[in-house]
Each structure stands twice: as C-alpha cells, then as structure tokens.
Amino acid sequence: MLIGHLGDEVKVHYFEGGGCIGRFPLATNETYTNKQTGEKVTNTDWHNVVVRNKAAEICEKYLSKGDKVYVEGRLKNRQWQGEDGNTRYTTEVHVQDFTFLTNKEGSASQGPANQVVDKKEQKPSTNQNAAVQQVEQEDDLPF
C-alpha cells in the first residue's frame, strides 16, 4: 500500500488482443526531524507502478503528473537484457486497487477523482474510499 504523487504522466501500451498496460512512477516521501541537528529531513523513494486493462485506461484519463494517489498491489521483480548486453533488474508494484486522492477543482463530475477500482470488479467502492479519507484526516493514529 502506497500513497504518493505521480512523477510523470501515465503511459499506456495497447496490445493486439484488446488488453493494455499502463505504467507511471510514484514518489513517496518520508519526513522526520534529525534529533542531533534539529533539521527537517525528507527522503523520497520512487516506485514503478503498473496497472492493467480498464484500470490503465481510467488512470490515463484521470491522472496527471503531480496528482496524489493511493495504490494497493503486489511487488513483482523483473529482469531483462539491456541494449549493452547487461542484465537489468526492476521491482514493480502491480496494482490491484487504487484511489485518486487529488480533488480535481472545476470538474463537472467529482466521481472519478474519488474512484476506487478493484481489479476483480472494476467498479467504484465508496466504503474503501471513505476509510482512506478518514485515515488521512486523523492525526492521532493508534500506533
């Protein structure tokens, strides 16, 4: 489960059979205060996110660089041969559920900005969306 901001536009590749795959980088930040210096430190980690089929089309349509999104999925490791002949490795987050957290101001319909897509059902789920928004608003977490 990750909450972060898109580092680039969603890039979708369509296949002959009608399926598609979308990819985008996601930046997550960790901020803390260094106890020795009192300085505020922010660490940014980048994640390669992969969405498939209908979810990829929805992300391409409604997400843009800088938007905040919640993604939930599985980690997959992949390797391939680079053009220089070296073996390359990457870890990707294959998304199963996601929620758009950036509110699109001035949009006629506010539905897509708060949509949750389940890989199995491909339908919005307002219960999960409400839970995610509630957790974001609460500062006093029990852990």
N, CA, C and O of each residue as an XYZ file, in Angstrom:
572
protein
N       0.849     -1.167      0.000
C       0.000      0.000      0.000
C       0.894      1.229      0.000
O       1.784      1.369      0.839
N       0.647      2.104     -0.941
C       1.446      3.318     -1.054
C       0.550      4.526     -1.301
O      -0.466      4.431     -1.990
N       0.938      5.652     -0.735
C       0.306      6.925     -1.059
C       1.427      7.837     -1.529
O       2.415      8.042     -0.824
N       1.263      8.381     -2.724
C       2.304      9.238     -3.262
C       1.793     10.079     -4.410
O       0.596     10.121     -4.696
N       2.738     10.751     -5.066
C       2.421     11.637     -6.186
C       3.025     11.088     -7.470
O       4.132     10.548     -7.465
N       2.295     11.228     -8.564
C       2.792     10.793     -9.862
C       3.981     11.647    -10.278
O       3.945     12.874    -10.187
N       5.030     10.981    -10.733
C       6.220     11.683    -11.188
C       6.180     11.992    -12.670
O       7.023     12.739    -13.168
N       5.216     11.431    -13.383
C       5.092     11.628    -14.824
C       3.679     11.223    -15.226
O       2.919     10.697    -14.413
N       3.337     11.471    -16.474
C       2.032     11.058    -16.999
C       1.964      9.532    -17.085
O       2.997      8.867    -17.167
N       0.759      8.983    -17.067
C       0.555      7.542    -17.229
C       0.794      7.203    -18.700
O       0.193      7.801    -19.592
N       1.675      6.242    -18.937
C       1.963      5.805    -20.304
C       1.311      4.447    -20.524
O       1.617      3.483    -19.823
N       0.403      4.374    -21.511
C      -0.367      3.154    -21.757
C       0.077      2.544    -23.083
O       0.255      3.243    -24.081
N       0.251      1.225    -23.069
C       0.589      0.458    -24.273
C      -0.564     -0.507    -24.545
O      -0.954     -1.281    -23.671
N      -1.107     -0.455    -25.764
C      -2.233     -1.314    -26.132
C      -1.731     -2.527    -26.907
O      -0.833     -2.413    -27.741
N      -2.322     -3.698    -26.621
C      -1.950     -4.947    -27.276
C      -2.972     -5.312    -28.344
O      -4.083     -4.783    -28.358
N      -2.588     -6.220    -29.238
C      -3.473     -6.642    -30.327
C      -4.750     -7.295    -29.815
O      -5.805     -7.118    -30.424
N      -4.691     -8.032    -28.733
C      -5.850     -8.733    -28.207
C      -6.859     -7.830    -27.520
O      -7.899     -8.308    -27.066
N      -6.579     -6.541    -27.433
C      -7.518     -5.611    -26.807
C      -7.119     -5.194    -25.409
O      -7.681     -4.238    -24.875
N      -6.170     -5.876    -24.802
C      -5.728     -5.509    -23.465
C      -4.750     -4.350    -23.514
O      -4.278     -3.968    -24.585
N      -4.453     -3.799    -22.359
C      -3.467     -2.722    -22.301
C      -2.779     -2.736    -20.940
O      -3.254     -3.350    -19.985
N      -1.657     -2.047    -20.883
C      -0.895     -1.934    -19.647
C      -0.446     -0.480    -19.503
O       0.016      0.139    -20.462
N      -0.588      0.048    -18.302
C      -0.177      1.422    -18.033
C       0.933      1.434    -17.000
O       0.953      0.610    -16.085
N       1.853      2.371    -17.149
C       2.977      2.493    -16.227
C       3.159      3.958    -15.844
O       2.972      4.861    -16.660
N       3.530      4.169    -14.580
C       3.885      5.512    -14.136
C       4.753      5.437    -12.890
O       4.629      4.499    -12.103
N       5.637      6.427    -12.703
C       6.441      6.476    -11.485
C       5.655      7.141    -10.356
O       4.913      8.097    -10.583
N       5.826      6.630     -9.151
C       5.136      7.166     -7.980
C       6.184      7.543     -6.934
O       7.028      6.723     -6.574
N       6.129      8.777     -6.451
C       7.056      9.260     -5.438
C       6.382      9.229     -4.076
O       5.291      9.771     -3.901
N       7.039      8.588     -3.110
C       6.552      8.598     -1.730
C       7.595      9.320     -0.880
O       8.797      9.166     -1.097
N       7.130     10.105      0.083
C       8.031     10.905      0.919
C       7.962     10.472      2.365
O       6.901     10.106      2.871
N       9.107     10.519      3.025
C       9.198     10.283      4.461
C       9.876     11.521      5.042
O      10.977     11.878      4.624
N       9.225     12.175      6.002
C       9.771     13.381      6.602
C       9.949     13.163      8.096
O       9.061     12.651      8.777
N      11.117     13.562      8.590
C      11.380     13.466     10.023
C      12.355     14.565     10.413
O      12.972     15.201      9.558
N      12.483     14.779     11.718
C      13.407     15.781     12.230
C      14.626     15.083     12.804
O      14.498     14.201     13.654
N      15.797     15.468     12.349
C      17.054     14.924     12.851
C      17.231     15.399     14.287
O      17.285     16.604     14.536
N      17.321     14.468     15.234
C      17.375     14.833     16.650
C      18.671     15.545     17.016
O      18.690     16.352     17.945
N      19.756     15.257     16.299
C      21.036     15.887     16.628
C      21.117     17.321     16.125
O      21.627     18.195     16.826
N      20.622     17.570     14.927
C      20.734     18.908     14.340
C      19.435     19.703     14.395
O      19.452     20.922     14.228
N      18.305     19.027     14.629
C      17.014     19.695     14.632
C      16.522     20.016     13.231
O      15.493     20.669     13.059
N      17.260     19.553     12.231
C      16.930     19.824     10.833
C      15.834     18.879     10.338
O      15.829     17.692     10.664
N      14.914     19.419      9.553
C      13.853     18.614      8.955
C      14.415     17.909      7.719
O      14.964     18.554      6.827
N      14.273     16.575      7.674
C      14.829     15.773      6.590
C      13.693     15.082      5.844
O      12.802     14.496      6.459
N      13.732     15.156      4.513
C      12.729     14.487      3.683
C      13.436     13.518      2.750
O      14.340     13.904      2.010
N      13.021     12.261      2.789
C      13.540     11.237      1.880
C      12.436     10.870      0.896
O      11.300     10.617      1.297
N      12.770     10.839     -0.389
C      11.822     10.472     -1.430
C      12.232      9.149     -2.040
O      13.386      8.970     -2.430
N      11.292      8.222     -2.125
C      11.509      6.940     -2.796
C      10.627      6.900     -4.026
O       9.496      7.386     -4.009
N      11.158      6.308     -5.111
C      10.416      6.184     -6.356
C      10.018      4.744     -6.582
O      10.810      3.829     -6.357
N       8.786      4.542     -7.028
C       8.237      3.207     -7.271
C       7.712      3.142     -8.702
O       7.095      4.088     -9.190
N       7.963      2.017     -9.368
C       7.433      1.785    -10.711
C       6.082      1.111    -10.558
O       5.999     -0.003    -10.042
N       5.018      1.777    -11.003
C       3.657      1.288    -10.827
C       3.120      0.790    -12.168
O       3.303      1.427    -13.205
N       2.446     -0.375    -12.117
C       1.875     -0.986    -13.316
C       0.386     -1.230    -13.080
O      -0.002     -1.832    -12.079
N      -0.445     -0.757    -14.013
C      -1.890     -1.014    -13.977
C      -2.283     -1.659    -15.295
O      -1.653     -1.415    -16.324
N      -3.321     -2.481    -15.265
C      -3.700     -3.233    -16.463
C      -5.145     -2.957    -16.883
O      -6.003     -2.617    -16.068
N      -5.376     -3.116    -18.184
C      -6.687     -3.100    -18.810
C      -7.516     -1.874    -18.435
O      -7.055     -0.747    -18.616
N      -8.727     -2.068    -17.917
C      -9.643     -0.959    -17.629
C      -9.038      0.022    -16.630
O      -9.209      1.234    -16.761
N      -8.326     -0.508    -15.627
C      -7.690      0.359    -14.636
C      -6.653      1.266    -15.298
O      -6.519      2.429    -14.917
N      -5.919      0.751    -16.282
C      -4.930      1.556    -17.004
C      -5.610      2.677    -17.780
O      -5.120      3.806    -17.804
N      -6.727      2.371    -18.409
C      -7.460      3.387    -19.170
C      -7.999      4.474    -18.253
O      -7.956      5.654    -18.601
N      -8.508      4.091    -17.084
C      -9.029      5.064    -16.124
C      -7.903      5.954    -15.614
O      -8.063      7.171    -15.520
N      -6.766      5.351    -15.286
C      -5.625      6.139    -14.800
C      -5.137      7.104    -15.870
O      -4.831      8.259    -15.571
N      -5.062      6.644    -17.107
C      -4.605      7.501    -18.200
C      -5.540      8.700    -18.366
O      -5.090      9.818    -18.617
N      -6.833      8.459    -18.225
C      -7.827      9.511    -18.439
C      -7.844     10.544    -17.313
O      -7.953     11.741    -17.577
N      -7.739     10.096    -16.061
C      -7.977     10.985    -14.927
C      -6.738     11.402    -14.145
O      -6.813     12.364    -13.380
N      -5.603     10.724    -14.299
C      -4.410     11.079    -13.540
C      -3.441     11.879    -14.391
O      -3.337     11.664    -15.599
N      -2.745     12.789    -13.764
C      -1.692     13.532    -14.448
C      -0.541     13.753    -13.469
O      -0.679     13.531    -12.266
N       0.574     14.186    -13.996
C       1.781     14.387    -13.196
C       1.481     15.269    -11.987
O       0.857     16.323    -12.112
N       1.934     14.822    -10.818
C       1.740     15.576     -9.580
C       0.524     15.170     -8.783
O       0.426     15.521     -7.607
N      -0.415     14.436     -9.379
C      -1.618     14.016     -8.663
C      -1.267     13.035     -7.548
O      -0.350     12.223     -7.672
N      -2.022     13.134     -6.458
C      -1.838     12.232     -5.324
C      -2.746     11.033     -5.500
O      -3.917     11.182     -5.852
N      -2.203      9.826     -5.254
C      -2.971      8.604     -5.457
C      -2.575      7.563     -4.410
O      -1.428      7.503     -3.966
N      -3.551      6.755     -4.032
C      -3.329      5.603     -3.159
C      -3.362      4.366     -4.043
O      -4.316      4.167     -4.796
N      -2.324      3.529     -3.958
C      -2.306      2.283     -4.726
C      -2.066      1.113     -3.781
O      -1.363      1.230     -2.777
N      -2.664     -0.003     -4.129
C      -2.509     -1.232     -3.360
C      -2.271     -2.356     -4.355
O      -3.009     -2.496     -5.330
N      -1.244     -3.151     -4.109
C      -0.953     -4.222     -5.048
C       0.160     -5.128     -4.567
O       0.484     -5.178     -3.380
N       0.742     -5.850     -5.528
C       1.788     -6.820     -5.242
C       3.096     -6.366     -5.871
O       3.109     -5.729     -6.925
N       4.200     -6.706     -5.205
C       5.514     -6.419     -5.764
C       5.914     -7.542     -6.710
O       5.764     -8.721     -6.389
N       6.421     -7.167     -7.874
C       6.903     -8.136     -8.867
C       8.310     -7.723     -9.282
O       8.568     -6.553     -9.562
N       9.221     -8.701     -9.317
C      10.577     -8.461     -9.786
C      10.691     -8.936    -11.222
O      10.138     -9.971    -11.594
N      11.418     -8.164    -12.025
C      11.554     -8.475    -13.437
C      13.003     -8.271    -13.848
O      13.694     -7.415    -13.294
N      13.469     -9.060    -14.825
C      14.806     -8.851    -15.362
C      14.757     -8.939    -16.882
O      13.891     -9.605    -17.450
N      15.710     -8.250    -17.540
C      15.793     -8.266    -18.997
C      17.217     -7.915    -19.403
O      18.016     -7.456    -18.587
N      17.516     -8.136    -20.663
C      18.826     -7.801    -21.207
C      18.780     -6.375    -21.764
O      17.933     -6.060    -22.600
N      19.674     -5.531    -21.310
C      19.762     -4.173    -21.818
C      20.426     -4.146    -23.186
O      20.984     -5.148    -23.634
N      20.364     -3.001    -23.843
C      20.969     -2.851    -25.167
C      22.478     -3.071    -25.124
O      23.088     -3.463    -26.119
N      23.077     -2.813    -23.949
C      24.517     -3.006    -23.808
C      24.887     -4.445    -23.465
O      26.063     -4.760    -23.285
N      23.872     -5.328    -23.372
C      24.117     -6.740    -23.079
C      24.089     -7.086    -21.609
O      24.149     -8.263    -21.255
N      23.999     -6.083    -20.734
C      23.954     -6.336    -19.293
C      22.542     -6.713    -18.860
O      21.558     -6.259    -19.443
N      22.458     -7.544    -17.836
C      21.168     -7.917    -17.277
C      20.684     -6.795    -16.366
O      21.414     -6.339    -15.487
N      19.455     -6.358    -16.583
C      18.847     -5.283    -15.789
C      17.746     -5.884    -14.918
O      17.110     -6.873    -15.284
N      17.538     -5.260    -13.752
C      16.520     -5.715    -12.812
C      15.648     -4.540    -12.400
O      16.122     -3.407    -12.319
N      14.385     -4.806    -12.143
C      13.490     -3.776    -11.618
C      12.438     -4.433    -10.727
O      12.113     -5.610    -10.884
N      11.924     -3.657     -9.806
C      10.810     -4.085     -8.964
C       9.637     -3.174     -9.284
O       9.781     -1.952     -9.316
N       8.466     -3.776     -9.522
C       7.275     -3.020     -9.891
C       6.145     -3.310     -8.907
O       6.085     -4.385     -8.310
N       5.258     -2.340     -8.750
C       4.035     -2.526     -7.966
C       2.923     -2.790     -8.973
O       2.536     -1.893     -9.721
N       2.404     -4.025     -8.995
C       1.292     -4.377     -9.877
C      -0.001     -4.104     -9.108
O      -0.342     -4.818     -8.165
N      -0.703     -3.069     -9.525
C      -1.837     -2.525     -8.784
C      -3.059     -3.436     -8.865
O      -3.417     -3.934     -9.932
N      -3.690     -3.640     -7.705
C      -4.958     -4.362     -7.619
C      -6.095     -3.398     -7.296
O      -7.200     -3.555     -7.815
N      -5.842     -2.408     -6.451
C      -6.826     -1.376     -6.079
C      -6.128     -0.025     -6.091
O      -4.922      0.061     -5.862
N      -6.889      1.027     -6.357
C      -6.330      2.371     -6.256
C      -7.438      3.364     -5.968
O      -8.614      3.101     -6.220
N      -7.037      4.521     -5.431
C      -7.966      5.614     -5.158
C      -7.294      6.921     -5.543
O      -6.145      7.162     -5.170
N      -7.991      7.758     -6.280
C      -7.477      9.078     -6.611
C      -7.685      9.971     -5.387
O      -8.794     10.057     -4.860
N      -6.632     10.624     -4.941
C      -6.729     11.470     -3.750
C      -6.688     12.951     -4.080
O      -7.016     13.773     -3.224
N      -6.295     13.317     -5.293
C      -6.295     14.711     -5.710
C      -7.692     15.088     -6.168
O      -8.273     14.429     -7.030
N      -8.229     16.162     -5.581
C      -9.544     16.634     -5.955
C      -9.397     17.537     -7.171
O      -8.694     18.546     -7.114
N     -10.047     17.186     -8.256
C      -9.980     17.984     -9.489
C     -10.959     19.144     -9.387
O     -12.162     18.967     -9.580
N     -10.444     20.334     -9.083
C     -11.295     21.517     -8.951
C     -11.862     21.915    -10.306
O     -11.181     21.821    -11.327
N     -13.111     22.358    -10.305
C     -13.737     22.834    -11.526
C     -14.261     21.719    -12.412
O     -14.782     21.985    -13.496
N     -14.132     20.482    -11.972
C     -14.623     19.362    -12.772
C     -16.127     19.245    -12.601
O     -16.642     19.423    -11.497
N     -16.831     18.950    -13.677
C     -18.293     18.844    -13.628
C     -18.720     17.674    -12.752
O     -19.679     17.795    -11.989
N     -18.032     16.555    -12.847
C     -18.385     15.400    -12.006
C     -17.217     15.087    -11.095
O     -16.092     14.901    -11.559
N     -17.475     15.028     -9.817
C     -16.429     14.750     -8.847
C     -16.217     13.254     -8.651
O     -15.327     12.869     -7.893
N     -16.989     12.407     -9.294
C     -16.892     10.960     -9.116
C     -15.528     10.382     -9.443
O     -14.962      9.702     -8.586
N     -14.957     10.604    -10.626
C     -13.696      9.978    -10.971
C     -12.533     10.371    -10.072
O     -11.600      9.585     -9.907
N     -12.559     11.562     -9.487
C     -11.453     11.974     -8.632
C     -11.394     11.154     -7.351
O     -10.340     11.080     -6.721
N     -12.494     10.543     -6.956
C     -12.529      9.757     -5.730
C     -12.862      8.297     -5.995
O     -13.417      7.627     -5.124
N     -12.542      7.804     -7.147
C     -12.938      6.458     -7.543
C     -11.950      5.414     -7.042
O     -10.737      5.622     -7.080
N     -12.482      4.290     -6.573
C     -11.674      3.134     -6.196
C     -11.963      2.051     -7.210
O     -13.125      1.758     -7.490
N     -10.926      1.453     -7.763
C     -11.128      0.399     -8.745
C     -10.531     -0.878     -8.212
O      -9.359     -0.915     -7.837
N     -11.324     -1.918     -8.177
C     -10.902     -3.247     -7.760
C     -10.628     -4.055     -9.015
O     -11.445     -4.071     -9.935
N      -9.496     -4.718     -9.060
C      -9.104     -5.477    -10.243
C     -10.162     -6.513    -10.611
O     -10.389     -6.777    -11.791
N     -10.804     -7.096     -9.611
C     -11.786     -8.145     -9.881
C     -13.103     -7.561    -10.378
O     -13.695     -8.094    -11.316
N     -13.570     -6.482     -9.770
C     -14.903     -5.967    -10.074
C     -14.904     -4.812    -11.058
O     -15.852     -4.670    -11.830
N     -13.863     -3.977    -11.054
C     -13.780     -2.797    -11.903
C     -14.922     -1.819    -11.637
O     -15.392     -1.157    -12.562
N     -15.378     -1.718    -10.372
C     -16.460     -0.807    -10.008
C     -16.024      0.046     -8.829
O     -15.196     -0.391     -8.029
N     -16.567      1.265     -8.701
C     -16.234      2.129     -7.576
C     -16.697      1.532     -6.249
O     -17.723      0.855     -6.188
N     -15.939      1.787     -5.198
C     -16.290      1.334     -3.862
C     -16.192      2.520     -2.922
O     -15.090      2.955     -2.591
N     -17.317      3.046     -2.490
C     -17.301      4.237     -1.653
C     -16.888      3.911     -0.225
O     -16.358      4.785      0.462
N     -17.110      2.686      0.252
C     -16.717      2.333      1.612
C     -15.214      2.403      1.785
O     -14.734      2.967      2.769
N     -14.454      1.840      0.845
C     -12.999      1.882      0.935
C     -12.510      3.315      0.810
O     -11.587      3.714      1.519
N     -13.110      4.092     -0.075
C     -12.707      5.478     -0.278
C     -12.913      6.282      1.005
O     -12.039      7.063      1.382
N     -14.027      6.112      1.670
C     -14.310      6.823      2.901
C     -13.299      6.448      3.979
O     -12.866      7.309      4.744
N     -12.919      5.176      4.050
C     -11.945      4.723      5.040
C     -10.583      5.364      4.797
O      -9.925      5.789      5.746
N     -10.154      5.438      3.542
C      -8.865      6.041      3.219
C      -8.872      7.522      3.567
O      -7.904      8.027      4.136
N      -9.966      8.234      3.228
C     -10.044      9.656      3.537
C     -10.085      9.885      5.035
O      -9.507     10.858      5.519
N     -10.757      9.013      5.790
C     -10.841      9.154      7.227
C      -9.470      8.987      7.861
O      -9.119      9.746      8.763
N      -8.685      8.011      7.412
C      -7.346      7.789      7.940
C      -6.467      9.002      7.660
O      -5.666      9.393      8.510
N      -6.606      9.605      6.478
C      -5.801     10.791      6.147
C      -6.120     11.955      7.075
O      -5.221     12.722      7.422
N      -7.381     12.109      7.486
C      -7.782     13.241      8.299
C      -7.403     13.062      9.750
O      -7.272     14.053     10.469
N      -7.223     11.835     10.211
C      -6.886     11.589     11.603
C      -5.390     11.707     11.795
O      -4.612     11.042     11.111
N      -4.984     12.567     12.742
C      -3.583     12.723     13.052
C      -3.156     11.804     14.183
O      -1.977     11.468     14.292
N      -4.093     11.391     15.027
C      -3.783     10.565     16.184
C      -4.016      9.102     15.840
O      -5.069      8.546     16.151
N      -3.039      8.484     15.201
C      -3.156      7.070     14.860
C      -2.811      6.216     16.076
O      -1.953      6.609     16.866
N      -3.446      5.070     16.250
C      -3.245      4.264     17.449
C      -1.910      3.521     17.491
O      -1.685      2.739     18.415
N      -1.035      3.733     16.541
C       0.259      3.039     16.551
C       1.404      3.988     16.306
O       2.561      3.567     16.282
